[in-house]
Amino acid sequence: MSYPAVVERLEKSCCDANRAPAEVTLVAVTKNHSAAEIEALIAQGQKTFGENRIQEAAAKWGPLREKHPDIRLHFIGHLQTNKAKDAVALFDVIETVDSERLAAALAAEMKKQGKKLPCFIQVNTGEEEQKGGVRPAEAEALHDFCKGDAGLDIRGLMCIPPENDIPDLHFALLHKLSRQLGLQDLSMGMSADFDRAIAFGATHVRVGTALFE
Ligand SMILES: *Cc1c(COP(=O)(O)O)cnc(C)c1O
């Protein structure tokens, strides 16, 4: 699948779900892909990108961002507290807030750097041991901490469903949680299942593999 094919599939999914394509942001995930490959996507009109590792992102995006100041960069990986400073310096959106400790570190860094980045809370909808994200039952408490004590600008929720599960239940759960918390944005859906995510209300789909196949 190429970039135009992904855009077409996204538009068709929106149409099938009775939604306007403008409601869904394609986050092009470019981990493990070179600056030249990223340039090719930018040349085709892509403006929102996602990376999951700070070091890799800093090396590639430092120069790219100088050339393309209108790009928006989302951090979608596991974030260690000691990398909060670099994440706040490089990214426009943090999608993976999953603990009070991280929320507090991000808030302190944003204050220092004079920024207020939109954030998502990552929810571990499959309650997998090895996966980042707060447990669904603890999402509300973390949300309240982020908004209250930390003063973060929480826009929505993000999830990565377990690999071998049917994703629909996870998308439905994330949608339900976001309604309970009064949040607008939902980052869910990847190459294999972003059509389903759009049917369940995704506002951001994170697509990597399909863009480069
Ligand atoms: C790599 C990655 C994606 C993209 O997955 P594909 O299956 O390559 O589309 C989406 N979200 C996160 C958090 C990722 O790490």
The ligand as a Gaussian input file, in Angstrom:
#p B3LYP/6-31G(d) Opt

LIG

0 1
 C        4.677000       1.275000      15.185000
 C        3.481000       1.821000      15.845000
 C        2.312000       2.077000      15.102000
 C        2.169000       1.756000      13.629000
 O        1.925000       0.403000      13.478000
 P        1.772000      -0.254000      12.014000
 O        1.201000      -1.570000      12.278000
 O        3.149000      -0.275000      11.438000
 O        0.859000       0.637000      11.232000
 C        1.230000       2.618000      15.778000
 N        1.276000       2.917000      17.103000
 C        2.384000       2.689000      17.837000
 C        2.370000       3.021000      19.278000
 C        3.514000       2.140000      17.230000
 O        4.622000       1.906000      17.980000

